Amino acid sequence: MVTRERPTLEAVARRAGVSRATVSRVVNGSTSVAASIREAVTRAVDELGYVPNQAARSLVTQRTESIALILPETANRVFSDDLFFPAIIRGVGVELEAADKQLVLMMAGSARSHGRVERYAVAGHVDGVMFASMHGADPLPGTLARLGIPVICSGRPIGRADVPYVDVDHFGGVCAAVRHLVAAGRRRIATIAGPQDMVAGIDRLAGYRATLEEAGLVQHVAIGDFTRESGIQAMRALLAGDPALDAVFVASDMMAHGALIALKDAGRRVPSDVAVIGFDDFEISRYSDPPLTTVRQPIADMGRTMARQLLGLVNGEQGLPDAVVLPTELVVRESA
């Protein structure tokens, strides 16, 4: 069997008629090389099928060209029917691909896995770390940042972690949704809130409470975990507590789908008996029965923004904001 030797920088230099150093500068993206020479080198690279030796390149640049996305969740949760994770990964992946960076996806749903992630990052296997779906006052982002590793979070960190983040306007989005229900004449408005160890759950419940206080209405609160099943159970509990409820704001579309199931099982018509509003605007919400009124949050844009911000940190850019908060939008359909 004949094996073809891997083309070297020297072979590319001979083909292009330039020095090895010039080829190295072109391959590493230098803009100081004349356009005609850069063209000759690029043509030689294509003709020979040269692929840079990443290990050698990393020794020179002190970069791995890899970025980690850490999800502090179990694999079962990440690969369930929750559509948040595919959207955030897609947004991050698009931006990193455009920057020619490798995405390293890691789950950290236990104390043991937190330690593994910390050792991996500190060992220099990645140039920066992004966190999404944070629970509680997780010390890991702050720990890595203090060790000099570029870090950014999706969602405002809970506690005193001095780490930049990208988030959406949870509070404002919920206020718009609940005011829509009040303006429609609904007076017994409940909520199925998200987990209270997550900023999204905390801020969405705060928006509900503030708007109900503003309207002078009684609050009816149940807590879910952003899954469809928790939405079913929470809606049943709310109906048992007050069968006359005429509206419910649900802190995620998946829980809202569960609420629709529970309302149908209880013989309640949506929206004539009970109006329902969710939060996310996943594509499936257009096809629920009835189509779901919801608060649109730009999850993929959040992933792209987070990746751009982190790449700026990795490249040492100055003046980057500590916080970026993206707007939300109420999307009115037939459920409310």
NORSULLIN-V654657 format. One record per residue. D_FIRST is the distance of its C-alpha to the first C-alpha in whole Angstrom. Layout:
BEGIN
D_FIRST ; D_FIRST
END
This chain:
BEGIN
0 ; 4 ; 6 ; 10 ; 13 ; 16 ; 19 ; 21 ; 25 ; 25 ; 23 ; 25 ; 28 ; 27 ; 27 ; 30 ; 32 ; 33 ; 33 ; 31 ; 34 ; 35 ; 31 ; 32 ; 35 ; 34 ; 31 ; 34 ; 36 ; 39 ; 41 ; 43 ; 40 ; 41 ; 40 ; 39 ; 37 ; 36 ; 35 ; 33 ; 31 ; 30 ; 29 ; 26 ; 25 ; 25 ; 23 ; 20 ; 20 ; 22 ; 22 ; 25 ; 24 ; 27 ; 27 ; 28 ; 30 ; 32 ; 33 ; 35 ; 36 ; 37 ; 36 ; 34 ; 34 ; 35 ; 38 ; 39 ; 41 ; 43 ; 45 ; 47 ; 47 ; 46 ; 43 ; 45 ; 47 ; 44 ; 43 ; 46 ; 48 ; 49 ; 48 ; 49 ; 45 ; 43 ; 45 ; 45 ; 42 ; 41 ; 44 ; 42 ; 38 ; 39 ; 41 ; 38 ; 35 ; 38 ; 38 ; 34 ; 34 ; 33 ; 35 ; 35 ; 37 ; 39 ; 42 ; 45 ; 47 ; 48 ; 49 ; 46 ; 44 ; 46 ; 46 ; 42 ; 42 ; 44 ; 42 ; 39 ; 41 ; 42 ; 39 ; 38 ; 35 ; 37 ; 39 ; 42 ; 43 ; 45 ; 47 ; 48 ; 50 ; 52 ; 55 ; 58 ; 58 ; 54 ; 54 ; 50 ; 50 ; 53 ; 52 ; 48 ; 50 ; 53 ; 49 ; 49 ; 46 ; 47 ; 48 ; 49 ; 50 ; 51 ; 55 ; 57 ; 57 ; 60 ; 61 ; 61 ; 58 ; 58 ; 54 ; 54 ; 54 ; 53 ; 56 ; 57 ; 61 ; 62 ; 65 ; 66 ; 64 ; 66 ; 69 ; 69 ; 68 ; 71 ; 73 ; 72 ; 73 ; 76 ; 77 ; 77 ; 79 ; 77 ; 79 ; 78 ; 74 ; 72 ; 68 ; 65 ; 64 ; 61 ; 60 ; 62 ; 60 ; 58 ; 59 ; 59 ; 61 ; 63 ; 64 ; 64 ; 67 ; 69 ; 69 ; 70 ; 73 ; 74 ; 74 ; 76 ; 78 ; 79 ; 80 ; 82 ; 80 ; 79 ; 76 ; 74 ; 71 ; 68 ; 65 ; 61 ; 58 ; 56 ; 55 ; 56 ; 58 ; 60 ; 61 ; 62 ; 64 ; 66 ; 67 ; 69 ; 70 ; 72 ; 73 ; 75 ; 76 ; 78 ; 77 ; 79 ; 76 ; 76 ; 72 ; 69 ; 67 ; 64 ; 61 ; 58 ; 57 ; 56 ; 59 ; 61 ; 59 ; 60 ; 64 ; 64 ; 63 ; 66 ; 68 ; 67 ; 68 ; 71 ; 72 ; 72 ; 72 ; 70 ; 71 ; 75 ; 75 ; 72 ; 71 ; 67 ; 65 ; 62 ; 60 ; 56 ; 56 ; 53 ; 52 ; 53 ; 56 ; 57 ; 57 ; 59 ; 62 ; 64 ; 61 ; 62 ; 64 ; 62 ; 61 ; 58 ; 56 ; 53 ; 50 ; 47 ; 49 ; 50 ; 46 ; 46 ; 49 ; 48 ; 44 ; 46 ; 48 ; 46 ; 44 ; 47 ; 48 ; 44 ; 45 ; 48 ; 50 ; 54 ; 56 ; 54 ; 57 ; 57 ; 57 ; 56 ; 58 ; 57 ; 60 ; 60 ; 62 ; 64 ; 62 ; 65 ; 65 ; 67 ; 67 ; 69
END
